[in-house]
Amino acid sequence: MKFRVTMKDPDSLADAIKDAVRADVEKLEGVDEDEREDLVETRREKVAEICKAWFRYSEYVTVEIDTEAKTCVVVREKP
């Protein structure tokens, strides 16, 4: 049997992206705080754009569960 589940959480994706980007930018040397904040914002926007392939409105994600294959995959959003 296959079925789909759509989940909604308005903050999870944005928070995860921001945390991941901030951690990545913190590793950079020779960058002052203002530059870091600019980099975080620029990179956050780029990552959020990539995530649109799987997240609708940056808060809905749908997974398809196949009980026979025992798999769970994220369903791509339609363009």
N, C-alpha and C positions, 0 to 999 in steps of 0.2 A: 504494500500500500504506500502511496505517496500522498503527502499533504503539505500545504504551505502555512507558515505562521508569519504574520507581520507584527513586528514589535516597534513600539514608539518610546523614545526617550529624548526629549528636546536638548538635553545638555551633555549626554554621554559622549557623543562624537566630538563636539567642539572642545570639551574638556580634555579628552584623550589626545586630540591633535595638538592642542596648545601645550600640554605637558610634554609630549614627545618632541615637539619642535624646540621648546625651551631647553630641554635636556641636551639636545643636539647642539644648539647654539652655545650653550654654556661651555662646551668642550673647546670652542675656538679661543685661540690666544691672540693678544694684541688688539682686542675689540673693546671699545668703551661701552658703558651702559646704554647710551643713546643709540649707538649702532646696533647693539644687541636687540633692543626693543624693535627697531626697524626691521632687522632680519627676522625676528620672531613673527612679526605681522606679515611680512612678505611671504615667508615660507608657509605660514599657517594658511594663507589664502590659496597657495599652490596645492597644498595637500588636501584642503577642503574641496577644491575643484576635482582632483583625482577621485575622491571618495563619492562624488556624485554618481559614479558608475554603479554604486551599490546602495546608496542612501538617498531617499526622496526627502526633499526639504531639510536635509541634514539631520533628520530625526527618525525616519521610518526605514527599517531594514526588513527584508523578507528572506526567510530561509525555507528551503524545501527539504523535508525529511522523507527518506525512503526506508521504510522498516524492513524491507526484504534485503536490500543491499547494506543496510545499517550505516547509512551515510546522511550527512546533513551539509547542504551547500547553500551559499548565499546566492540569491537570485539577482541577476543584473537588472538594473532599472532600464526601462525603455527610453530611448532618447527623445 
